[in-house]
Amino acid sequence: MDPFSFLNISLNPDGSLTRRAQFPAAPAAMSDPSLPALSKDLPLNPTHHTWIRLFLPTSPLPAPNTLPIIFYFHGGGFILFSAASAPFHASCSSLSASLPALVIAVEYRLAPEHRLPAAYHDANDALLWLREQALNPSAADPWLRAHADYSRCFLLGSSSGGNIAYRAALHAAKFDLEPLGLKGLMLNQPYFGGEKRTESEERMAKDKIIPLPVNDLMWQLSLQEGANREHIFCNPTAKEEEGVERLPRCLIRGYVGDPLIDRQRQLARMLKKRGVKVVELLEEEGHHAVELFKPEKAADFVEHVRGFVCGLAGVGEHKL
């Protein structure tokens, strides 16, 4: 199969991509009380043309400064989609309303125009942006000033966004981000790889969502030129990294029908070996990114995040 055709993309002579099949973009909505959550776009790093979409539940709002903050990083193999893409906007809106929480969806730079670690740097920018908001309340965004509990921050990512969330948590563990309190890391079907094929990758080589040639192409376009899939950005179990033991408690969600499930198992084992408290949740029925296609799976995703944020994640745990 031709992975470029599968993804409906083409590589241009200057190294950029033409992306022909994108999810429609959802506009931010600051003043529609009929929506589950309001949203607005705020600049992050103008030099890099990055921004964040901030979500606030419409009602009922709790007491002042009691909402946890969830950073959200969307999927797309590092090469596709946006924080404004309709399915991801809907997920963030649902999360904000259901928990309730302030959700910060990060518009990070895409590869191959901006290969890794560019997206990681954008995630770090988002954390530092929030820290500045907390340190300067008079200049902070009004939604944050009125509702944010900066002591309860979480990093959440789906697929490649899970990879970004993991790297952001590792970076944050090395620095003092006070007054931010990073309480948890949530990895939804996180996207990792390696040179040696796993059993699940081989068994599901022709997967309908992420077949093996597509998987390989996305890494080829995302990693630095000359790097292979044993690079630490792709395979976090390839070597021991500093700071892993300082990660906050971690939720790892996966599906038996996902070719990446073995990578997620490997990650969970490594984290537990390094002393990280890991909650593993396994869905027997499902495939990669299934929550974008089936409403009942989207509801499960929101409920698992809610349970973890509220400290209930040990209930109903299923080992990967």
Secondary structure, DSSP 8 states (H G I E B T S, - for coil): --HHHHHTEEE-TTS-EEE-----B----SS-TTSSEEEEEEEEEGGGTEEEEEEEE-S---STT-EEEEEEE--STTTS--TTBHHHHHHHHHHHHHTT-EEEEEE---TTTT-TTHHHHHHHHHHHHHHHHHH-GGGS-HHHHHHEEEEEEEEEEETHHHHHHHHHHHHHTTS--TT--EEEEEEES-----SS--HHHHHTTT-SSS-HHHHHHHHHHHS-TT--TTSTTT-TTSS--TTGGG--EEEEEEETT-TTHHHHHHHHHHHHHTT--EEEEEESS--TTGGGT-HHHHHHHHHHHHHHHTT-TTTT----
